[in-house]
Amino acid sequence: MQQIGTQKDSNAWIFQTWASFILSVGMTTTGIIFMPGDIWVRGFIGMGLGFSVASTFTLAKTQRDLHESTKLTSKIEEAKVEQILSQHGVLK
């Protein structure tokens, strides 16, 4: 049976993604804090930022889980095909 390797991201890529995330949320938060206007307006925009970040994480996790379940289904189907072929002597 063929082993499928797992893809590992480099430390530089992981650092870049976290730095980008922290910088973008930090800069947006700073912009909201120093934005002219009523505190209620800034609070509303801040809540919108928080909900957007949370829903983005949820969407990314859902897409990852969907992709991983598709890979598992493919592995199961491939194993079934190999079993059928081995039972009928095609692979011998």
A tleap script that builds the chain and sets N, CA, C and O, in Angstrom:
source leaprc.protein.ff14SB
mol = sequence {
  NMET GLN GLN ILE GLY THR GLN LYS ASP SER
  ASN ALA TRP ILE PHE GLN THR TRP ALA SER
  PHE ILE LEU SER VAL GLY MET THR THR THR
  GLY ILE ILE PHE MET PRO GLY ASP ILE TRP
  VAL ARG GLY PHE ILE GLY MET GLY LEU GLY
  PHE SER VAL ALA SER THR PHE THR LEU ALA
  LYS THR GLN ARG ASP LEU HIE GLU SER THR
  LYS LEU THR SER LYS ILE GLU GLU ALA LYS
  VAL GLU GLN ILE LEU SER GLN HIE GLY VAL
  LEU CLYS
}
set mol.1.N position { 0.844 -1.184 0.000 }
set mol.1.CA position { 0.000 0.000 0.000 }
set mol.1.C position { 0.887 1.244 0.000 }
set mol.1.O position { 1.935 1.269 0.646 }
set mol.2.N position { 0.477 2.229 -0.697 }
set mol.2.CA position { 1.267 3.433 -0.876 }
set mol.2.C position { 1.034 4.402 0.281 }
set mol.2.O position { -0.110 4.691 0.631 }
set mol.3.N position { 2.113 4.902 0.870 }
set mol.3.CA position { 2.008 5.871 1.954 }
set mol.3.C position { 1.885 7.272 1.371 }
set mol.3.O position { 2.658 7.666 0.497 }
set mol.4.N position { 0.925 7.999 1.855 }
set mol.4.CA position { 0.746 9.378 1.415 }
set mol.4.C position { 1.340 10.281 2.476 }
set mol.4.O position { 0.898 10.265 3.624 }
set mol.5.N position { 2.354 11.082 2.098 }
set mol.5.CA position { 3.012 11.974 3.045 }
set mol.5.C position { 2.141 13.166 3.379 }
set mol.5.O position { 1.299 13.584 2.585 }
set mol.6.N position { 2.355 13.699 4.555 }
set mol.6.CA position { 1.616 14.886 4.935 }
set mol.6.C position { 2.426 16.117 4.545 }
set mol.6.O position { 3.654 16.129 4.634 }
set mol.7.N position { 1.731 17.118 4.123 }
set mol.7.CA position { 2.387 18.357 3.730 }
set mol.7.C position { 2.621 19.188 4.987 }
set mol.7.O position { 1.704 19.407 5.779 }
set mol.8.N position { 3.858 19.646 5.161 }
set mol.8.CA position { 4.193 20.461 6.329 }
set mol.8.C position { 4.625 21.832 5.844 }
set mol.8.O position { 5.490 21.965 4.978 }
set mol.9.N position { 4.006 22.838 6.418 }
set mol.9.CA position { 4.369 24.209 6.063 }
set mol.9.C position { 5.681 24.584 6.730 }
set mol.9.O position { 5.991 24.106 7.821 }
set mol.10.N position { 6.453 25.445 6.066 }
set mol.10.CA position { 7.727 25.881 6.631 }
set mol.10.C position { 7.483 26.855 7.783 }
set mol.10.O position { 6.427 27.482 7.872 }
set mol.11.N position { 8.466 26.968 8.650 }
set mol.11.CA position { 8.355 27.908 9.774 }
set mol.11.C position { 8.224 29.342 9.288 }
set mol.11.O position { 7.530 30.148 9.909 }
set mol.12.N position { 8.885 29.667 8.183 }
set mol.12.CA position { 8.789 31.026 7.631 }
set mol.12.C position { 7.363 31.324 7.181 }
set mol.12.O position { 6.859 32.423 7.408 }
set mol.13.N position { 6.708 30.350 6.544 }
set mol.13.CA position { 5.332 30.539 6.084 }
set mol.13.C position { 4.389 30.714 7.277 }
set mol.13.O position { 3.519 31.584 7.262 }
set mol.14.N position { 4.563 29.891 8.299 }
set mol.14.CA position { 3.719 29.986 9.490 }
set mol.14.C position { 3.902 31.347 10.158 }
set mol.14.O position { 2.924 31.982 10.554 }
set mol.15.N position { 5.148 31.796 10.283 }
set mol.15.CA position { 5.426 33.112 10.867 }
set mol.15.C position { 4.771 34.211 10.037 }
set mol.15.O position { 4.151 35.120 10.589 }
set mol.16.N position { 4.904 34.132 8.718 }
set mol.16.CA position { 4.347 35.164 7.831 }
set mol.16.C position { 2.830 35.231 7.954 }
set mol.16.O position { 2.265 36.324 7.977 }
set mol.17.N position { 2.162 34.088 8.033 }
set mol.17.CA position { 0.706 34.113 8.133 }
set mol.17.C position { 0.242 34.706 9.460 }
set mol.17.O position { -0.705 35.491 9.494 }
set mol.18.N position { 0.914 34.330 10.560 }
set mol.18.CA position { 0.544 34.895 11.852 }
set mol.18.C position { 0.867 36.386 11.916 }
set mol.18.O position { 0.063 37.172 12.418 }
set mol.19.N position { 2.031 36.781 11.414 }
set mol.19.CA position { 2.407 38.201 11.418 }
set mol.19.C position { 1.411 39.019 10.601 }
set mol.19.O position { 1.000 40.102 11.016 }
set mol.20.N position { 1.031 38.499 9.451 }
set mol.20.CA position { 0.066 39.192 8.599 }
set mol.20.C position { -1.273 39.338 9.306 }
set mol.20.O position { -1.892 40.402 9.264 }
set mol.21.N position { -1.717 38.271 9.954 }
set mol.21.CA position { -2.995 38.315 10.673 }
set mol.21.C position { -2.952 39.328 11.813 }
set mol.21.O position { -3.847 40.164 11.941 }
set mol.22.N position { -1.917 39.254 12.634 }
set mol.22.CA position { -1.803 40.153 13.785 }
set mol.22.C position { -1.689 41.606 13.332 }
set mol.22.O position { -2.312 42.496 13.909 }
set mol.23.N position { -0.894 41.833 12.302 }
set mol.23.CA position { -0.719 43.193 11.790 }
set mol.23.C position { -2.029 43.750 11.221 }
set mol.23.O position { -2.385 44.896 11.498 }
set mol.24.N position { -2.737 42.956 10.439 }
set mol.24.CA position { -3.968 43.467 9.830 }
set mol.24.C position { -5.053 43.737 10.868 }
set mol.24.O position { -5.734 44.760 10.796 }
set mol.25.N position { -5.223 42.827 11.836 }
set mol.25.CA position { -6.228 43.065 12.870 }
set mol.25.C position { -5.797 44.227 13.767 }
set mol.25.O position { -6.629 45.046 14.159 }
set mol.26.N position { -4.520 44.304 14.091 }
set mol.26.CA position { -4.016 45.400 14.925 }
set mol.26.C position { -4.181 46.759 14.267 }
set mol.26.O position { -4.603 47.720 14.909 }
set mol.27.N position { -3.847 46.837 12.979 }
set mol.27.CA position { -3.982 48.116 12.276 }
set mol.27.C position { -5.447 48.518 12.130 }
set mol.27.O position { -5.782 49.695 12.256 }
set mol.28.N position { -6.314 47.554 11.868 }
set mol.28.CA position { -7.742 47.874 11.755 }
set mol.28.C position { -8.301 48.325 13.095 }
set mol.28.O position { -9.074 49.280 13.164 }
set mol.29.N position { -7.908 47.634 14.161 }
set mol.29.CA position { -8.353 48.019 15.501 }
set mol.29.C position { -7.863 49.418 15.858 }
set mol.29.O position { -8.615 50.221 16.409 }
set mol.30.N position { -6.609 49.709 15.545 }
set mol.30.CA position { -6.068 51.054 15.805 }
set mol.30.C position { -6.852 52.102 15.033 }
set mol.30.O position { -7.168 53.166 15.567 }
set mol.31.N position { -7.167 51.804 13.778 }
set mol.31.CA position { -7.966 52.732 12.973 }
set mol.31.C position { -9.332 52.977 13.565 }
set mol.31.O position { -9.823 54.106 13.551 }
set mol.32.N position { -9.953 51.934 14.086 }
set mol.32.CA position { -11.275 52.086 14.691 }
set mol.32.C position { -11.180 52.909 15.974 }
set mol.32.O position { -12.021 53.773 16.223 }
set mol.33.N position { -10.161 52.643 16.786 }
set mol.33.CA position { -10.010 53.371 18.053 }
set mol.33.C position { -9.825 54.869 17.818 }
set mol.33.O position { -10.429 55.683 18.515 }
set mol.34.N position { -8.996 55.239 16.841 }
set mol.34.CA position { -8.689 56.642 16.593 }
set mol.34.C position { -9.599 57.294 15.553 }
set mol.34.O position { -9.373 58.437 15.157 }
set mol.35.N position { -10.609 56.580 15.122 }
set mol.35.CA position { -11.554 57.123 14.151 }
set mol.35.C position { -12.391 58.219 14.811 }
set mol.35.O position { -12.871 58.048 15.931 }
set mol.36.N position { -12.563 59.337 14.119 }
set mol.36.CA position { -13.424 60.371 14.708 }
set mol.36.C position { -14.874 59.882 14.702 }
set mol.36.O position { -15.320 59.215 13.768 }
set mol.37.N position { -15.572 60.221 15.735 }
set mol.37.CA position { -16.977 59.824 15.797 }
set mol.37.C position { -17.344 59.333 17.174 }
set mol.37.O position { -16.515 59.254 18.081 }
set mol.38.N position { -18.596 59.009 17.300 }
set mol.38.CA position { -19.168 58.581 18.571 }
set mol.38.C position { -18.633 57.202 18.966 }
set mol.38.O position { -18.309 56.382 18.108 }
set mol.39.N position { -18.545 56.963 20.267 }
set mol.39.CA position { -18.051 55.683 20.782 }
set mol.39.C position { -18.935 54.527 20.335 }
set mol.39.O position { -18.451 53.413 20.134 }
set mol.40.N position { -20.239 54.789 20.179 }
set mol.40.CA position { -21.159 53.732 19.758 }
set mol.40.C position { -20.883 53.295 18.323 }
set mol.40.O position { -20.988 52.111 18.000 }
set mol.41.N position { -20.538 54.226 17.483 }
set mol.41.CA position { -20.216 53.896 16.090 }
set mol.41.C position { -18.930 53.066 16.041 }
set mol.41.O position { -18.858 52.058 15.339 }
set mol.42.N position { -17.927 53.499 16.787 }
set mol.42.CA position { -16.667 52.740 16.827 }
set mol.42.C position { -16.879 51.354 17.426 }
set mol.42.O position { -16.289 50.378 16.963 }
set mol.43.N position { -17.718 51.267 18.452 }
set mol.43.CA position { -18.029 49.970 19.049 }
set mol.43.C position { -18.730 49.040 18.067 }
set mol.43.O position { -18.448 47.842 18.017 }
set mol.44.N position { -19.650 49.610 17.286 }
set mol.44.CA position { -20.367 48.816 16.291 }
set mol.44.C position { -19.406 48.297 15.217 }
set mol.44.O position { -19.483 47.133 14.823 }
set mol.45.N position { -18.518 49.145 14.751 }
set mol.45.CA position { -17.542 48.729 13.749 }
set mol.45.C position { -16.572 47.702 14.334 }
set mol.45.O position { -16.176 46.755 13.654 }
set mol.46.N position { -16.191 47.896 15.603 }
set mol.46.CA position { -15.329 46.918 16.276 }
set mol.46.C position { -15.998 45.562 16.403 }
set mol.46.O position { -15.351 44.530 16.220 }
set mol.47.N position { -17.286 45.552 16.715 }
set mol.47.CA position { -18.017 44.290 16.772 }
set mol.47.C position { -18.057 43.629 15.397 }
set mol.47.O position { -17.931 42.409 15.284 }
set mol.48.N position { -18.230 44.423 14.373 }
set mol.48.CA position { -18.225 43.886 13.010 }
set mol.48.C position { -16.884 43.248 12.673 }
set mol.48.O position { -16.834 42.192 12.043 }
set mol.49.N position { -15.793 43.894 13.095 }
set mol.49.CA position { -14.460 43.322 12.884 }
set mol.49.C position { -14.324 41.994 13.628 }
set mol.49.O position { -13.825 41.016 13.072 }
set mol.50.N position { -14.763 41.963 14.873 }
set mol.50.CA position { -14.680 40.725 15.660 }
set mol.50.C position { -15.473 39.591 15.037 }
set mol.50.O position { -14.983 38.465 14.952 }
set mol.51.N position { -16.696 39.874 14.601 }
set mol.51.CA position { -17.508 38.844 13.965 }
set mol.51.C position { -16.908 38.398 12.636 }
set mol.51.O position { -16.976 37.219 12.289 }
set mol.52.N position { -16.325 39.324 11.897 }
set mol.52.CA position { -15.696 38.961 10.613 }
set mol.52.C position { -14.504 38.028 10.824 }
set mol.52.O position { -14.336 37.051 10.095 }
set mol.53.N position { -13.683 38.334 11.822 }
set mol.53.CA position { -12.524 37.478 12.113 }
set mol.53.C position { -12.989 36.092 12.564 }
set mol.53.O position { -12.460 35.080 12.106 }
set mol.54.N position { -13.973 36.046 13.457 }
set mol.54.CA position { -14.470 34.762 13.956 }
set mol.54.C position { -15.081 33.930 12.835 }
set mol.54.O position { -14.840 32.725 12.765 }
set mol.55.N position { -15.862 34.548 11.960 }
set mol.55.CA position { -16.487 33.794 10.872 }
set mol.55.C position { -15.458 33.340 9.849 }
set mol.55.O position { -15.641 32.304 9.208 }
set mol.56.N position { -14.379 34.098 9.686 }
set mol.56.CA position { -13.306 33.681 8.783 }
set mol.56.C position { -12.615 32.435 9.309 }
set mol.56.O position { -12.333 31.520 8.536 }
set mol.57.N position { -12.335 32.379 10.610 }
set mol.57.CA position { -11.740 31.178 11.206 }
set mol.57.C position { -12.678 29.981 11.059 }
set mol.57.O position { -12.236 28.878 10.739 }
set mol.58.N position { -13.970 30.199 11.291 }
set mol.58.CA position { -14.939 29.117 11.166 }
set mol.58.C position { -15.020 28.606 9.733 }
set mol.58.O position { -15.065 27.397 9.508 }
set mol.59.N position { -15.039 29.510 8.772 }
set mol.59.CA position { -15.077 29.120 7.366 }
set mol.59.C position { -13.826 28.346 6.973 }
set mol.59.O position { -13.916 27.334 6.279 }
set mol.60.N position { -12.663 28.813 7.410 }
set mol.60.CA position { -11.412 28.117 7.083 }
set mol.60.C position { -11.397 26.712 7.680 }
set mol.60.O position { -10.975 25.768 7.012 }
set mol.61.N position { -11.848 26.558 8.917 }
set mol.61.CA position { -11.888 25.242 9.549 }
set mol.61.C position { -12.872 24.329 8.825 }
set mol.61.O position { -12.579 23.153 8.610 }
set mol.62.N position { -14.021 24.851 8.450 }
set mol.62.CA position { -15.018 24.050 7.739 }
set mol.62.C position { -14.474 23.569 6.408 }
set mol.62.O position { -14.652 22.404 6.052 }
set mol.63.N position { -13.811 24.451 5.668 }
set mol.63.CA position { -13.236 24.066 4.379 }
set mol.63.C position { -12.144 23.016 4.561 }
set mol.63.O position { -12.061 22.071 3.777 }
set mol.64.N position { -11.309 23.169 5.584 }
set mol.64.CA position { -10.259 22.192 5.860 }
set mol.64.C position { -10.857 20.838 6.196 }
set mol.64.O position { -10.398 19.814 5.689 }
set mol.65.N position { -11.883 20.821 7.050 }
set mol.65.CA position { -12.529 19.571 7.432 }
set mol.65.C position { -13.179 18.902 6.226 }
set mol.65.O position { -13.115 17.681 6.083 }
set mol.66.N position { -13.800 19.691 5.364 }
set mol.66.CA position { -14.421 19.146 4.154 }
set mol.66.C position { -13.369 18.522 3.240 }
set mol.66.O position { -13.576 17.439 2.692 }
set mol.67.N position { -12.253 19.207 3.082 }
set mol.67.CA position { -11.165 18.693 2.245 }
set mol.67.C position { -10.597 17.404 2.823 }
set mol.67.O position { -10.357 16.452 2.080 }
set mol.68.N position { -10.377 17.355 4.137 }
set mol.68.CA position { -9.828 16.157 4.770 }
set mol.68.C position { -10.797 14.992 4.701 }
set mol.68.O position { -10.364 13.849 4.555 }
set mol.69.N position { -12.101 15.247 4.802 }
set mol.69.CA position { -13.072 14.153 4.702 }
set mol.69.C position { -13.121 13.605 3.286 }
set mol.69.O position { -13.351 12.411 3.095 }
set mol.70.N position { -12.910 14.454 2.293 }
set mol.70.CA position { -12.870 14.003 0.901 }
set mol.70.C position { -11.662 13.100 0.687 }
set mol.70.O position { -11.767 12.085 -0.002 }
set mol.71.N position { -10.508 13.454 1.270 }
set mol.71.CA position { -9.315 12.616 1.145 }
set mol.71.C position { -9.550 11.263 1.794 }
set mol.71.O position { -9.133 10.242 1.248 }
set mol.72.N position { -10.219 11.231 2.967 }
set mol.72.CA position { -10.487 9.980 3.666 }
set mol.72.C position { -11.430 9.111 2.841 }
set mol.72.O position { -11.225 7.901 2.741 }
set mol.73.N position { -12.458 9.713 2.251 }
set mol.73.CA position { -13.388 8.964 1.412 }
set mol.73.C position { -12.663 8.359 0.221 }
set mol.73.O position { -12.931 7.214 -0.145 }
set mol.74.N position { -11.756 9.099 -0.388 }
set mol.74.CA position { -10.986 8.589 -1.516 }
set mol.74.C position { -10.124 7.410 -1.104 }
set mol.74.O position { -10.018 6.434 -1.846 }
set mol.75.N position { -9.501 7.483 0.075 }
set mol.75.CA position { -8.663 6.388 0.564 }
set mol.75.C position { -9.499 5.130 0.799 }
set mol.75.O position { -9.068 4.025 0.470 }
set mol.76.N position { -10.698 5.299 1.370 }
set mol.76.CA position { -11.572 4.159 1.630 }
set mol.76.C position { -12.004 3.518 0.316 }
set mol.76.O position { -11.990 2.294 0.190 }
set mol.77.N position { -12.388 4.335 -0.662 }
set mol.77.CA position { -12.806 3.798 -1.958 }
set mol.77.C position { -11.644 3.089 -2.650 }
set mol.77.O position { -11.837 2.040 -3.265 }
set mol.78.N position { -10.448 3.651 -2.555 }
set mol.78.CA position { -9.274 3.019 -3.161 }
set mol.78.C position { -8.984 1.671 -2.503 }
set mol.78.O position { -8.628 0.712 -3.188 }
set mol.79.N position { -9.131 1.595 -1.198 }
set mol.79.CA position { -8.903 0.329 -0.485 }
set mol.79.C position { -9.932 -0.718 -0.893 }
set mol.79.O position { -9.601 -1.896 -1.034 }
set mol.80.N position { -11.179 -0.293 -1.083 }
set mol.80.CA position { -12.214 -1.230 -1.526 }
set mol.80.C position { -11.900 -1.773 -2.914 }
set mol.80.O position { -12.048 -2.970 -3.159 }
set mol.81.N position { -11.471 -0.910 -3.816 }
set mol.81.CA position { -11.121 -1.339 -5.171 }
set mol.81.C position { -9.952 -2.316 -5.127 }
set mol.81.O position { -9.972 -3.334 -5.818 }
set mol.82.N position { -8.931 -2.017 -4.323 }
set mol.82.CA position { -7.785 -2.924 -4.203 }
set mol.82.C position { -8.211 -4.276 -3.661 }
set mol.82.O position { -7.718 -5.310 -4.111 }
set mol.83.N position { -9.134 -4.277 -2.686 }
set mol.83.CA position { -9.611 -5.531 -2.111 }
set mol.83.C position { -10.355 -6.348 -3.163 }
set mol.83.O position { -10.145 -7.556 -3.266 }
set mol.84.N position { -11.212 -5.713 -3.935 }
set mol.84.CA position { -11.966 -6.420 -4.982 }
set mol.84.C position { -11.018 -6.988 -6.020 }
set mol.84.O position { -11.166 -8.139 -6.431 }
set mol.85.N position { -10.042 -6.195 -6.450 }
set mol.85.CA position { -9.096 -6.654 -7.459 }
set mol.85.C position { -8.243 -7.812 -6.939 }
set mol.85.O position { -7.940 -8.746 -7.681 }
set mol.86.N position { -7.858 -7.746 -5.663 }
set mol.86.CA position { -7.042 -8.832 -5.112 }
set mol.86.C position { -7.847 -10.112 -4.948 }
set mol.86.O position { -7.301 -11.208 -5.075 }
set mol.87.N position { -9.134 -9.987 -4.667 }
set mol.87.CA position { -9.982 -11.168 -4.524 }
set mol.87.C position { -10.198 -11.876 -5.857 }
set mol.87.O position { -10.388 -13.092 -5.888 }
set mol.88.N position { -10.172 -11.150 -6.927 }
set mol.88.CA position { -10.405 -11.713 -8.257 }
set mol.88.C position { -9.110 -12.064 -8.960 }
set mol.88.O position { -9.125 -12.486 -10.116 }
set mol.89.N position { -7.997 -11.895 -8.280 }
set mol.89.CA position { -6.718 -12.325 -8.837 }
set mol.89.C position { -6.133 -11.407 -9.889 }
set mol.89.O position { -5.178 -11.781 -10.570 }
set mol.90.N position { -6.681 -10.223 -10.036 }
set mol.90.CA position { -6.195 -9.287 -11.059 }
set mol.90.C position { -4.820 -8.743 -10.678 }
set mol.90.O position { -3.989 -8.491 -11.551 }
set mol.91.N position { -4.579 -8.563 -9.395 }
set mol.91.CA position { -3.316 -7.981 -8.953 }
set mol.91.C position { -2.236 -9.019 -8.740 }
set mol.91.O position { -1.099 -8.648 -8.448 }
set mol.92.N position { -2.536 -10.311 -8.872 }
set mol.92.CA position { -1.544 -11.361 -8.618 }
set mol.92.C position { -0.678 -11.621 -9.815 }
set mol.92.O position { 0.205 -12.476 -9.763 }
savepdb mol mol.pdb
quit
